[in-house]
Amino acid sequence: MEVAKVYKRGRYASRVRELVADFFLEEGIAAPGVLLSIKHVELPKRGVVIKVMVSVFPTKVTEEIEKTLHSLENKAALFLGDRIVMRRRPIVRFIMDHGEEHRERINELLRSDS
Protein backbone atom coordinates (compact mmCIF):
# COMPACT_ATOMS: atom_id res chain seq x y z
CA MET A 1 0.00 0.00 0.00
CA GLU A 2 2.81 2.43 0.91
CA VAL A 3 4.58 1.85 -2.42
CA ALA A 4 1.36 2.72 -4.27
CA LYS A 5 1.09 6.00 -2.34
CA VAL A 6 4.67 6.97 -3.15
CA TYR A 7 4.15 6.12 -6.83
CA LYS A 8 0.93 8.15 -6.93
CA ARG A 9 2.65 11.12 -5.24
CA GLY A 10 5.46 10.92 -7.81
CA ARG A 11 2.99 10.99 -10.69
CA TYR A 12 1.11 13.85 -9.07
CA ALA A 13 4.33 15.84 -8.56
CA SER A 14 5.25 15.21 -12.18
CA ARG A 15 1.86 16.50 -13.33
CA VAL A 16 2.19 19.61 -11.14
CA ARG A 17 5.64 20.23 -12.64
CA GLU A 18 4.20 20.06 -16.17
CA LEU A 19 1.37 22.42 -15.27
CA VAL A 20 3.72 24.95 -13.65
CA ALA A 21 5.82 24.90 -16.84
CA ASP A 22 2.63 25.56 -18.83
CA PHE A 23 1.80 28.40 -16.44
CA PHE A 24 5.25 29.95 -16.99
CA LEU A 25 4.74 29.79 -20.76
CA GLU A 26 1.23 31.22 -20.57
CA GLU A 27 2.33 34.12 -18.38
CA GLY A 28 5.47 34.79 -20.43
CA ILE A 29 7.58 35.06 -17.29
CA ALA A 30 11.01 34.46 -18.80
CA ALA A 31 12.45 37.00 -21.20
CA PRO A 32 14.42 35.88 -24.26
CA GLY A 33 17.80 34.52 -23.17
CA VAL A 34 16.55 33.55 -19.69
CA LEU A 35 16.21 29.91 -18.70
CA LEU A 36 13.75 28.94 -15.97
CA SER A 37 14.11 25.41 -14.65
CA ILE A 38 11.72 23.69 -12.26
CA LYS A 39 14.11 21.78 -10.03
CA HIS A 40 11.72 20.15 -7.58
CA VAL A 41 8.08 20.04 -6.60
CA GLU A 42 7.33 19.31 -2.94
CA LEU A 43 3.82 18.12 -2.23
CA PRO A 44 2.27 18.26 1.22
CA LYS A 45 1.37 15.07 3.06
CA ARG A 46 -1.50 17.00 4.58
CA GLY A 47 -2.54 20.48 3.79
CA VAL A 48 -2.43 22.28 0.50
CA VAL A 49 0.89 24.14 0.22
CA ILE A 50 2.78 23.10 -2.90
CA LYS A 51 6.41 24.26 -2.94
CA VAL A 52 8.03 24.67 -6.35
CA MET A 53 11.81 25.10 -6.48
CA VAL A 54 12.88 27.20 -9.46
CA SER A 55 16.35 27.86 -10.85
CA VAL A 56 17.15 30.85 -13.09
CA PHE A 57 19.99 31.27 -15.58
CA PRO A 58 21.63 33.74 -16.01
CA THR A 59 21.68 34.50 -12.32
CA LYS A 60 21.82 38.28 -12.74
CA VAL A 61 18.03 38.33 -13.32
CA THR A 62 17.19 36.06 -10.37
CA GLU A 63 15.88 38.84 -8.10
CA GLU A 64 13.61 40.24 -10.81
CA ILE A 65 12.21 36.78 -11.64
CA GLU A 66 11.79 36.01 -7.93
CA LYS A 67 9.67 39.14 -7.40
CA THR A 68 7.58 38.29 -10.45
CA LEU A 69 7.02 34.70 -9.31
CA HIS A 70 6.02 35.76 -5.80
CA SER A 71 3.49 38.20 -7.22
CA LEU A 72 1.99 35.41 -9.36
CA GLU A 73 1.67 32.73 -6.64
CA ASN A 74 -2.10 33.22 -6.26
CA LYS A 75 -2.62 33.14 -10.02
CA ALA A 76 -0.56 29.93 -10.21
CA ALA A 77 -2.74 28.40 -7.49
CA LEU A 78 -5.87 29.21 -9.50
CA PHE A 79 -4.23 27.80 -12.63
CA LEU A 80 -3.41 24.51 -10.86
CA GLY A 81 -6.77 24.40 -9.09
CA ASP A 82 -8.59 24.57 -12.43
CA ARG A 83 -6.57 21.70 -13.88
CA ILE A 84 -6.10 19.28 -10.96
CA VAL A 85 -8.84 17.70 -8.91
CA MET A 86 -8.20 18.52 -5.27
CA ARG A 87 -10.37 18.81 -2.20
CA ARG A 88 -9.19 22.36 -1.63
CA ARG A 89 -7.50 24.91 -3.84
CA PRO A 90 -3.72 24.60 -3.51
CA ILE A 91 -1.43 27.29 -2.16
CA VAL A 92 1.65 27.64 -4.36
CA ARG A 93 4.98 28.90 -3.07
CA PHE A 94 7.87 29.51 -5.45
CA ILE A 95 11.28 29.01 -3.87
CA MET A 96 14.41 30.11 -5.70
CA ASP A 97 17.26 27.61 -5.98
CA HIS A 98 20.46 29.57 -5.49
CA GLY A 99 22.69 26.60 -6.28
CA GLU A 100 23.45 27.96 -9.76
CA GLU A 101 24.70 31.22 -8.24
CA HIS A 102 27.01 29.30 -5.93
CA ARG A 103 28.31 27.20 -8.82
CA GLU A 104 29.06 30.32 -10.88
CA ARG A 105 30.87 31.92 -7.92
CA ILE A 106 33.02 28.80 -7.42
CA ASN A 107 33.91 28.83 -11.12
CA GLU A 108 34.91 32.50 -10.90
CA LEU A 109 37.13 31.79 -7.89
CA LEU A 110 38.77 28.82 -9.62
CA ARG A 111 39.44 30.89 -12.75
CA SER A 112 40.97 33.74 -10.74
CA ASP A 113 43.35 31.33 -8.95
CA SER A 114 44.65 29.92 -12.24
N, CA, C and O atoms as a MOPAC input file, in Angstrom:
PM7 MOZYME 1SCF
protein

 N      0.81800 1    -1.18800 1     0.00000 1
 C      0.00000 1     0.00000 1     0.00000 1
 C      0.86700 1     1.26000 1     0.00000 1
 O      0.57600 1     2.21600 1    -0.71900 1
 N      1.93700 1     1.26000 1     0.81100 1
 C      2.81200 1     2.43300 1     0.90800 1
 C      3.50900 1     2.72100 1    -0.42400 1
 O      3.67500 1     3.88200 1    -0.80100 1
 N      3.91400 1     1.67000 1    -1.13300 1
 C      4.57700 1     1.84900 1    -2.42500 1
 C      3.62400 1     2.51400 1    -3.40900 1
 O      4.03400 1     3.37700 1    -4.18500 1
 N      2.36000 1     2.12100 1    -3.38100 1
 C      1.36500 1     2.72100 1    -4.27300 1
 C      1.19400 1     4.20800 1    -3.98000 1
 O      1.03900 1     5.00500 1    -4.90500 1
 N      1.22100 1     4.58900 1    -2.70500 1
 C      1.08700 1     5.99700 1    -2.33600 1
 C      2.27100 1     6.81600 1    -2.84500 1
 O      2.09700 1     7.91800 1    -3.36600 1
 N      3.46600 1     6.27200 1    -2.68900 1
 C      4.67300 1     6.97100 1    -3.14600 1
 C      4.63500 1     7.12200 1    -4.66300 1
 O      4.97000 1     8.18300 1    -5.18900 1
 N      4.23400 1     6.07700 1    -5.36300 1
 C      4.14600 1     6.12400 1    -6.82600 1
 C      3.12800 1     7.16800 1    -7.25900 1
 O      3.38300 1     7.94500 1    -8.17900 1
 N      1.97500 1     7.18900 1    -6.59900 1
 C      0.92900 1     8.14600 1    -6.93100 1
 C      1.40900 1     9.57300 1    -6.67200 1
 O      1.14400 1    10.47000 1    -7.47200 1
 N      2.12100 1     9.79000 1    -5.54600 1
 C      2.65100 1    11.12300 1    -5.23700 1
 C      3.66600 1    11.55900 1    -6.29000 1
 O      3.72400 1    12.73100 1    -6.66100 1
 N      4.47500 1    10.59500 1    -6.77300 1
 C      5.45600 1    10.91600 1    -7.80700 1
 C      4.78500 1    11.33200 1    -9.10700 1
 O      5.22200 1    12.27900 1    -9.76100 1
 N      3.74000 1    10.63600 1    -9.47600 1
 C      2.99300 1    10.99000 1   -10.69000 1
 C      2.32000 1    12.34500 1   -10.51900 1
 O      2.29900 1    13.15500 1   -11.44600 1
 N      1.78000 1    12.58700 1    -9.35300 1
 C      1.11100 1    13.84500 1    -9.06500 1
 C      2.11100 1    15.00700 1    -9.12400 1
 O      1.82100 1    16.05700 1    -9.69600 1
 N      3.28300 1    14.80700 1    -8.53000 1
 C      4.32800 1    15.84400 1    -8.55700 1
 C      4.77000 1    16.11500 1    -9.98600 1
 O      5.01600 1    17.26200 1   -10.36100 1
 N      4.87100 1    15.05700 1   -10.78200 1
 C      5.24800 1    15.21300 1   -12.18400 1
 C      4.20700 1    16.02900 1   -12.94200 1
 O      4.55100 1    16.88600 1   -13.75500 1
 N      2.94500 1    15.76000 1   -12.67200 1
 C      1.86200 1    16.50100 1   -13.32900 1
 C      1.88100 1    17.97400 1   -12.90100 1
 O      1.69100 1    18.86100 1   -13.73300 1
 N      2.10600 1    18.23300 1   -11.62700 1
 C      2.18700 1    19.61100 1   -11.14200 1
 C      3.34800 1    20.33300 1   -11.81900 1
 O      3.22500 1    21.49800 1   -12.19600 1
 N      4.46600 1    19.64300 1   -11.96900 1
 C      5.64000 1    20.22500 1   -12.63600 1
 C      5.30700 1    20.62500 1   -14.07200 1
 O      5.68400 1    21.70800 1   -14.52000 1
 N      4.60200 1    19.75400 1   -14.79000 1
 C      4.19500 1    20.05800 1   -16.17100 1
 C      3.26900 1    21.27100 1   -16.21200 1
 O      3.41500 1    22.15000 1   -17.06200 1
 N      2.31900 1    21.30700 1   -15.28600 1
 C      1.36900 1    22.42100 1   -15.26900 1
 C      2.03300 1    23.74400 1   -14.90000 1
 O      1.66800 1    24.78800 1   -15.44000 1
 N      2.99200 1    23.71300 1   -14.00000 1
 C      3.71500 1    24.94600 1   -13.64800 1
 C      4.50800 1    25.44000 1   -14.86200 1
 O      4.57400 1    26.64300 1   -15.11200 1
 N      5.10500 1    24.52000 1   -15.60900 1
 C      5.81800 1    24.90400 1   -16.83600 1
 C      4.84600 1    25.54700 1   -17.83200 1
 O      5.17800 1    26.54700 1   -18.46800 1
 N      3.65400 1    24.97200 1   -17.96500 1
 C      2.63400 1    25.56500 1   -18.83200 1
 C      2.23900 1    26.95400 1   -18.34100 1
 O      2.03400 1    27.86800 1   -19.14000 1
 N      2.13400 1    27.10500 1   -17.02800 1
 C      1.80200 1    28.39900 1   -16.44200 1
 C      2.88000 1    29.42800 1   -16.77900 1
 O      2.56300 1    30.55900 1   -17.14800 1
 N      4.15200 1    29.04200 1   -16.65500 1
 C      5.25400 1    29.95200 1   -16.98700 1
 C      5.16000 1    30.39700 1   -18.44500 1
 O      5.36000 1    31.57100 1   -18.75700 1
 N      4.85300 1    29.45000 1   -19.33600 1
 C      4.73600 1    29.78700 1   -20.75700 1
 C      3.55400 1    30.71700 1   -21.01100 1
 O      3.66300 1    31.68400 1   -21.76400 1
 N      2.42800 1    30.41600 1   -20.37500 1
 C      1.22800 1    31.22200 1   -20.57000 1
 C      1.41600 1    32.64600 1   -20.06900 1
 O      0.93400 1    33.59600 1   -20.68700 1
 N      2.11200 1    32.79400 1   -18.95900 1
 C      2.33100 1    34.12100 1   -18.37800 1
 C      3.49400 1    34.86000 1   -19.04300 1
 O      3.63000 1    36.07100 1   -18.87000 1
 N      4.32400 1    34.15700 1   -19.79300 1
 C      5.47100 1    34.79100 1   -20.43400 1
 C      6.45400 1    35.35200 1   -19.42600 1
 O      6.94500 1    36.47000 1   -19.58600 1
 N      6.74400 1    34.58000 1   -18.38700 1
 C      7.58000 1    35.05800 1   -17.28800 1
 C      9.02100 1    35.29100 1   -17.71800 1
 O      9.60600 1    36.32200 1   -17.38900 1
 N      9.58900 1    34.35900 1   -18.43700 1
 C     11.00900 1    34.46100 1   -18.80200 1
 C     11.17800 1    35.29200 1   -20.07400 1
 O     10.47100 1    35.09500 1   -21.06300 1
 N     12.10400 1    36.19900 1   -20.02500 1
 C     12.44600 1    37.00100 1   -21.19500 1
 C     13.34400 1    36.17600 1   -22.12000 1
 O     13.88900 1    35.15700 1   -21.69600 1
 N     13.50400 1    36.60000 1   -23.36900 1
 C     14.42400 1    35.88100 1   -24.26100 1
 C     15.82900 1    35.84100 1   -23.66700 1
 O     16.32700 1    36.85000 1   -23.16800 1
 N     16.45500 1    34.68800 1   -23.72100 1
 C     17.79800 1    34.52200 1   -23.17500 1
 C     17.81600 1    34.13400 1   -21.71200 1
 O     18.89000 1    34.00000 1   -21.12500 1
 N     16.63300 1    33.94700 1   -21.10100 1
 C     16.55200 1    33.54900 1   -19.69300 1
 C     15.97400 1    32.14100 1   -19.62800 1
 O     14.95500 1    31.84000 1   -20.25000 1
 N     16.64500 1    31.28900 1   -18.86300 1
 C     16.20600 1    29.91100 1   -18.70100 1
 C     15.63600 1    29.72400 1   -17.30200 1
 O     16.31700 1    29.96500 1   -16.30500 1
 N     14.38100 1    29.29200 1   -17.23700 1
 C     13.75100 1    28.93800 1   -15.96900 1
 C     13.67900 1    27.42400 1   -15.91500 1
 O     13.22000 1    26.78200 1   -16.86000 1
 N     14.13000 1    26.86000 1   -14.81800 1
 C     14.11500 1    25.41200 1   -14.65100 1
 C     13.39300 1    25.06400 1   -13.35700 1
 O     13.70400 1    25.60500 1   -12.29600 1
 N     12.42700 1    24.15800 1   -13.45400 1
 C     11.71900 1    23.69500 1   -12.26200 1
 C     12.51800 1    22.53500 1   -11.70600 1
 O     12.51100 1    21.44100 1   -12.27100 1
 N     13.20800 1    22.77000 1   -10.60000 1
 C     14.10800 1    21.77600 1   -10.03000 1
 C     13.38100 1    20.69500 1    -9.25200 1
 O     13.72400 1    19.51700 1    -9.34300 1
 N     12.36600 1    21.10100 1    -8.47900 1
 C     11.72400 1    20.15000 1    -7.57700 1
 C     10.33500 1    20.65100 1    -7.21500 1
 O     10.11200 1    21.85300 1    -7.06600 1
 N      9.41400 1    19.72100 1    -7.07800 1
 C      8.07600 1    20.04200 1    -6.59600 1
 C      7.84800 1    19.25400 1    -5.31500 1
 O      7.92600 1    18.02500 1    -5.31200 1
 N      7.56800 1    19.96100 1    -4.23000 1
 C      7.32700 1    19.31400 1    -2.94500 1
 C      5.84100 1    19.37500 1    -2.64300 1
 O      5.25700 1    20.45300 1    -2.52700 1
 N      5.24300 1    18.20300 1    -2.52000 1
 C      3.81800 1    18.11700 1    -2.23300 1
 C      3.59900 1    17.88300 1    -0.74700 1
 O      4.39000 1    17.19600 1    -0.10100 1
 N      2.53700 1    18.44600 1    -0.20800 1
 C      2.26800 1    18.25800 1     1.22100 1
 C      1.66800 1    16.88600 1     1.50100 1
 O      0.90100 1    16.35600 1     0.69600 1
 N      2.02400 1    16.32000 1     2.64800 1
 C      1.36700 1    15.07300 1     3.05600 1
 C     -0.05500 1    15.39400 1     3.49400 1
 O     -1.00100 1    14.67000 1     3.18300 1
 N     -0.18000 1    16.47300 1     4.20800 1
 C     -1.49700 1    17.00200 1     4.58300 1
 C     -1.43900 1    18.50200 1     4.36000 1
 O     -0.37500 1    19.11400 1     4.45600 1
 N     -2.53600 1    19.06100 1     4.07600 1
 C     -2.54200 1    20.48400 1     3.78700 1
 C     -2.51800 1    20.71900 1     2.29700 1
 O     -2.69100 1    19.78700 1     1.51100 1
 N     -2.30700 1    21.94500 1     1.90900 1
 C     -2.43500 1    22.28000 1     0.49900 1
 C     -1.29600 1    23.14100 1    -0.05700 1
 O     -1.40900 1    23.65700 1    -1.16900 1
 N     -0.20900 1    23.30500 1     0.68900 1
 C      0.89300 1    24.14400 1     0.21800 1
 C      1.81200 1    23.33100 1    -0.68400 1
 O      2.42700 1    22.35600 1    -0.25200 1
 N      1.89600 1    23.74500 1    -1.93600 1
 C      2.78200 1    23.10100 1    -2.90300 1
 C      3.98600 1    24.00900 1    -3.07700 1
 O      3.84100 1    25.17200 1    -3.45600 1
 N      5.17900 1    23.48100 1    -2.80200 1
 C      6.40800 1    24.26500 1    -2.94000 1
 C      7.09100 1    23.87600 1    -4.25000 1
 O      7.33500 1    22.69900 1    -4.51700 1
 N      7.39000 1    24.88200 1    -5.05400 1
 C      8.02500 1    24.67100 1    -6.35000 1
 C      9.38300 1    25.35300 1    -6.33000 1
 O      9.46900 1    26.57300 1    -6.19100 1
 N     10.45100 1    24.55800 1    -6.47100 1
 C     11.81000 1    25.10100 1    -6.47500 1
 C     12.19700 1    25.44100 1    -7.91300 1
 O     12.14600 1    24.59000 1    -8.80100 1
 N     12.58300 1    26.70000 1    -8.12600 1
 C     12.88200 1    27.20400 1    -9.46300 1
 C     14.31900 1    27.70500 1    -9.51500 1
 O     14.80100 1    28.36400 1    -8.59300 1
 N     14.99000 1    27.37800 1   -10.61100 1
 C     16.34900 1    27.86100 1   -10.85300 1
 C     16.31600 1    28.79600 1   -12.05800 1
 O     15.57800 1    28.55200 1   -13.01200 1
 N     17.11000 1    29.86300 1   -12.01800 1
 C     17.14600 1    30.85500 1   -13.08800 1
 C     18.56800 1    30.99100 1   -13.61800 1
 O     19.52900 1    31.06300 1   -12.85200 1
 N     18.68200 1    31.02400 1   -14.94500 1
 C     19.98700 1    31.27300 1   -15.57800 1
 C     19.76900 1    32.27200 1   -16.70000 1
 O     18.85800 1    32.05400 1   -17.49900 1
 N     20.50000 1    33.30700 1   -16.81700 1
 C     21.63300 1    33.74200 1   -16.01200 1
 C     21.16300 1    34.28300 1   -14.65900 1
 O     20.04200 1    34.77000 1   -14.51000 1
 N     22.05000 1    34.18000 1   -13.69900 1
 C     21.68000 1    34.49700 1   -12.32300 1
 C     21.50200 1    35.99700 1   -12.06500 1
 O     20.95400 1    36.37800 1   -11.03100 1
 N     21.94800 1    36.84100 1   -12.97400 1
 C     21.82100 1    38.28400 1   -12.74400 1
 C     20.36500 1    38.76500 1   -12.77200 1
 O     20.08000 1    39.87200 1   -12.31500 1
 N     19.44600 1    37.96000 1   -13.29700 1
 C     18.02900 1    38.33300 1   -13.32300 1
 C     17.20700 1    37.58700 1   -12.26500 1
 O     15.97800 1    37.65200 1   -12.27000 1
 N     17.88700 1    36.88500 1   -11.36600 1
 C     17.19500 1    36.06200 1   -10.36600 1
 C     16.26000 1    36.88800 1    -9.49100 1
 O     15.12000 1    36.48200 1    -9.26400 1
 N     16.71000 1    38.02700 1    -8.99700 1
 C     15.88000 1    38.84500 1    -8.10400 1
 C     14.61800 1    39.33200 1    -8.80100 1
 O     13.53400 1    39.31500 1    -8.21800 1
 N     14.75900 1    39.76400 1   -10.04000 1
 C     13.60700 1    40.24300 1   -10.81200 1
 C     12.59500 1    39.11100 1   -11.04000 1
 O     11.39100 1    39.30800 1   -10.87500 1
 N     13.08600 1    37.93900 1   -11.41800 1
 C     12.21100 1    36.78200 1   -11.64400 1
 C     11.56800 1    36.35800 1   -10.32900 1
 O     10.39100 1    35.99700 1   -10.30500 1
 N     12.32300 1    36.39500 1    -9.24100 1
 C     11.79100 1    36.00800 1    -7.93400 1
 C     10.61800 1    36.91100 1    -7.53200 1
 O      9.59500 1    36.42000 1    -7.05400 1
 N     10.76100 1    38.21300 1    -7.72000 1
 C      9.67400 1    39.13700 1    -7.40200 1
 C      8.44400 1    38.85000 1    -8.27100 1
 O      7.31300 1    38.86700 1    -7.78500 1
 N      8.67600 1    38.59100 1    -9.54100 1
 C      7.57700 1    38.28600 1   -10.45300 1
 C      6.85700 1    37.01500 1   -10.03600 1
 O      5.62700 1    36.97300 1   -10.01000 1
 N      7.62700 1    35.97400 1    -9.70900 1
 C      7.01600 1    34.70300 1    -9.31100 1
 C      6.21300 1    34.84100 1    -8.02700 1
 O      5.11800 1    34.28900 1    -7.91800 1
 N      6.74400 1    35.57200 1    -7.05700 1
 C      6.01500 1    35.75700 1    -5.79500 1
 C      4.70900 1    36.51700 1    -6.02000 1
 O      3.71000 1    36.25100 1    -5.35300 1
 N      4.72000 1    37.45300 1    -6.95000 1
 C      3.48900 1    38.20400 1    -7.22100 1
 C      2.45400 1    37.35100 1    -7.96100 1
 O      1.26600 1    37.67500 1    -7.95600 1
 N      2.89500 1    36.27200 1    -8.59000 1
 C      1.99400 1    35.40900 1    -9.35900 1
 C      1.61400 1    34.11600 1    -8.63500 1
 O      1.00300 1    33.23800 1    -9.24500 1
 N      1.95300 1    33.97400 1    -7.36900 1
 C      1.66800 1    32.73200 1    -6.64100 1
 C      0.17000 1    32.43100 1    -6.58100 1
 O     -0.23400 1    31.28400 1    -6.77000 1
 N     -0.65600 1    33.44600 1    -6.32100 1
 C     -2.09900 1    33.21600 1    -6.26500 1
 C     -2.66000 1    32.82400 1    -7.62500 1
 O     -3.52500 1    31.95400 1    -7.72200 1
 N     -2.16500 1    33.46600 1    -8.66400 1
 C     -2.61600 1    33.13900 1   -10.02100 1
 C     -2.20700 1    31.71100 1   -10.39300 1
 O     -2.95600 1    31.00100 1   -11.06300 1
 N     -1.02200 1    31.29900 1    -9.95800 1
 C     -0.56100 1    29.93100 1   -10.21200 1
 C     -1.43800 1    28.92800 1    -9.46900 1
 O     -1.73400 1    27.85100 1    -9.98800 1
 N     -1.85100 1    29.28100 1    -8.25900 1
 C     -2.73600 1    28.40000 1    -7.48500 1
 C     -4.07800 1    28.22800 1    -8.19800 1
 O     -4.61200 1    27.12100 1    -8.25300 1
 N     -4.61800 1    29.30400 1    -8.73600 1
 C     -5.86500 1    29.21000 1    -9.50100 1
 C     -5.67500 1    28.36100 1   -10.75200 1
 O     -6.53100 1    27.54600 1   -11.09900 1
 N     -4.55000 1    28.55900 1   -11.42100 1
 C     -4.22800 1    27.79500 1   -12.63400 1
 C     -4.19000 1    26.30200 1   -12.31800 1
 O     -4.78900 1    25.50000 1   -13.03400 1
 N     -3.49000 1    25.92600 1   -11.25000 1
 C     -3.41200 1    24.51200 1   -10.86300 1
 C     -4.76500 1    23.99500 1   -10.38800 1
 O     -5.15700 1    22.87600 1   -10.71900 1
 N     -5.47800 1    24.80700 1    -9.61400 1
 C     -6.77100 1    24.40200 1    -9.08700 1
 C     -7.79200 1    24.10600 1   -10.17700 1
 O     -8.66500 1    23.25600 1   -10.00400 1
 N     -7.67900 1    24.81200 1   -11.30100 1
 C     -8.58800 1    24.57000 1   -12.42600 1
 C     -8.24400 1    23.29800 1   -13.19500 1
 O     -9.09100 1    22.75800 1   -13.90700 1
 N     -7.01900 1    22.81800 1   -13.05900 1
 C     -6.56900 1    21.69700 1   -13.88300 1
 C     -6.32800 1    20.39900 1   -13.11200 1
 O     -6.14200 1    19.34400 1   -13.71900 1
 N     -6.33000 1    20.47000 1   -11.78900 1
 C     -6.10300 1    19.28100 1   -10.96200 1
 C     -7.27400 1    19.14700 1    -9.99000 1
 O     -7.71400 1    20.12600 1    -9.38800 1
 N     -7.75400 1    17.95000 1    -9.85400 1
 C     -8.84100 1    17.69600 1    -8.91300 1
 C     -8.24900 1    17.58600 1    -7.50800 1
 O     -7.45800 1    16.69000 1    -7.21700 1
 N     -8.64800 1    18.51000 1    -6.65600 1
 C     -8.20100 1    18.52000 1    -5.26900 1
 C     -9.39300 1    18.85700 1    -4.38200 1
 O    -10.37100 1    19.45100 1    -4.83500 1
 N     -9.29800 1    18.47400 1    -3.13300 1
 C    -10.37400 1    18.80700 1    -2.19700 1
 C    -10.44300 1    20.30800 1    -1.96000 1
 O    -11.52200 1    20.89700 1    -1.88400 1
 N     -9.26300 1    20.91300 1    -1.84300 1
 C     -9.19400 1    22.35900 1    -1.63500 1
 C     -8.22800 1    22.95800 1    -2.64300 1
 O     -7.34900 1    22.26900 1    -3.16100 1
 N     -8.39500 1    24.23300 1    -2.91400 1
 C     -7.50000 1    24.91100 1    -3.83800 1
 C     -6.09500 1    24.94100 1    -3.24200 1
 O     -5.93200 1    25.25800 1    -2.06400 1
 N     -5.08100 1    24.61600 1    -4.04300 1
 C     -3.72200 1    24.59800 1    -3.50700 1
 C     -3.18700 1    26.00700 1    -3.25200 1
 O     -3.65600 1    26.98700 1    -3.83000 1
 N     -2.20600 1    26.07300 1    -2.38100 1
 C     -1.43400 1    27.29400 1    -2.16200 1
 C     -0.06100 1    27.00700 1    -2.76700 1
 O      0.58500 1    26.02400 1    -2.40700 1
 N      0.37700 1    27.85300 1    -3.67100 1
 C      1.64700 1    27.64100 1    -4.36100 1
 C      2.68000 1    28.60900 1    -3.81200 1
 O      2.41900 1    29.80400 1    -3.66800 1
 N      3.85100 1    28.08000 1    -3.50900 1
 C      4.97900 1    28.89500 1    -3.06800 1
 C      6.15800 1    28.60500 1    -3.98400 1
 O      6.58300 1    27.45700 1    -4.12000 1
 N      6.68300 1    29.65200 1    -4.60900 1
 C      7.86900 1    29.50700 1    -5.45400 1
 C      9.09800 1    29.79500 1    -4.59600 1
 O      9.17200 1    30.82100 1    -3.91900 1
 N     10.04800 1    28.88400 1    -4.63300 1
 C     11.28400 1    29.00800 1    -3.87300 1
 C     12.43100 1    29.01700 1    -4.87800 1
 O     12.53200 1    28.13400 1    -5.72900 1
 N     13.28300 1    30.01600 1    -4.76900 1
 C     14.40900 1    30.11300 1    -5.69600 1
 C     15.53900 1    29.19500 1    -5.25900 1
 O     15.89200 1    29.14500 1    -4.08100 1
 N     16.10200 1    28.47100 1    -6.21700 1
 C     17.25800 1    27.61300 1    -5.97700 1
 C     18.50000 1    28.42900 1    -6.30700 1
 O     18.74000 1    28.76800 1    -7.46600 1
 N     19.27700 1    28.73600 1    -5.29500 1
 C     20.46000 1    29.57400 1    -5.49000 1
 C     21.71600 1    28.74200 1    -5.75100 1
 O     22.82500 1    29.27400 1    -5.71200 1
 N     21.55800 1    27.47900 1    -6.01100 1
 C     22.68900 1    26.59500 1    -6.28400 1
 C     23.47700 1    27.01800 1    -7.51300 1
 O     24.70200 1    26.90000 1    -7.54000 1
 N     22.77700 1    27.51100 1    -8.53500 1
 C     23.44600 1    27.95700 1    -9.76000 1
 C     24.33300 1    29.16600 1    -9.48200 1
 O     25.42000 1    29.28100 1   -10.04900 1
 N     23.88000 1    30.06300 1    -8.61800 1
 C     24.69600 1    31.21900 1    -8.24000 1
 C     25.97400 1    30.77300 1    -7.54100 1
 O     27.05300 1    31.30200 1    -7.80500 1
 N     25.84300 1    29.79800 1    -6.65000 1
 C     27.00800 1    29.29900 1    -5.92600 1
 C     27.98800 1    28.61300 1    -6.88400 1
 O     29.20100 1    28.76000 1    -6.74200 1
 N     27.46500 1    27.87100 1    -7.85000 1
 C     28.31300 1    27.19600 1    -8.82000 1
 C     29.08300 1    28.22000 1    -9.65800 1
 O     30.27700 1    28.05400 1    -9.90400 1
 N     28.39700 1    29.27300 1   -10.09100 1
 C     29.06200 1    30.32100 1   -10.87800 1
 C     30.15000 1    31.00800 1   -10.05600 1
 O     31.22600 1    31.29900 1   -10.57800 1
 N     29.88300 1    31.26900 1    -8.78800 1
 C     30.86800 1    31.91700 1    -7.91600 1
 C     32.09800 1    31.03700 1    -7.73400 1
 O     33.22400 1    31.53300 1    -7.76100 1
 N     31.89300 1    29.74100 1    -7.55000 1
 C     33.01500 1    28.80300 1    -7.41700 1
 C     33.84600 1    28.79300 1    -8.69200 1
 O     35.07600 1    28.78600 1    -8.63400 1
 N     33.17700 1    28.79100 1    -9.85000 1
 C     33.90500 1    28.82500 1   -11.12200 1
 C     34.73300 1    30.09900 1   -11.25600 1
 O     35.86700 1    30.05800 1   -11.73200 1
 N     34.16900 1    31.23000 1   -10.83800 1
 C     34.90600 1    32.49900 1   -10.89600 1
 C     36.15300 1    32.42900 1   -10.00000 1
 O     37.23200 1    32.86500 1   -10.39900 1
 N     35.99900 1    31.88900 1    -8.81000 1
 C     37.13400 1    31.78600 1    -7.88500 1
 C     38.20700 1    30.85800 1    -8.44400 1
 O     39.39800 1    31.14500 1    -8.32400 1
 N     37.80000 1    29.76000 1    -9.04800 1
 C     38.77000 1    28.81600 1    -9.62100 1
 C     39.49700 1    29.45300 1   -10.80300 1
 O     40.69700 1    29.23700 1   -10.97400 1
 N     38.80600 1    30.21900 1   -11.60400 1
 C     39.44100 1    30.89300 1   -12.75000 1
 C     40.43000 1    31.95200 1   -12.28200 1
 O     41.49600 1    32.11000 1   -12.87600 1
 N     40.08400 1    32.67800 1   -11.22100 1
 C     40.96800 1    33.73800 1   -10.73600 1
 C     42.23400 1    33.17200 1   -10.09000 1
 O     43.26500 1    33.84500 1   -10.08500 1
 N     42.18200 1    31.96000 1    -9.54800 1
 C     43.34600 1    31.32800 1    -8.94900 1
 C     44.31200 1    30.78100 1   -10.00300 1
 O     45.49800 1    30.59900 1    -9.73200 1
 N     43.80000 1    30.52500 1   -11.18800 1
 C     44.64700 1    29.92300 1   -12.23600 1
 C     45.62200 1    30.90000 1   -12.82700 1
 O     46.39500 1    30.54100 1   -13.71500 1

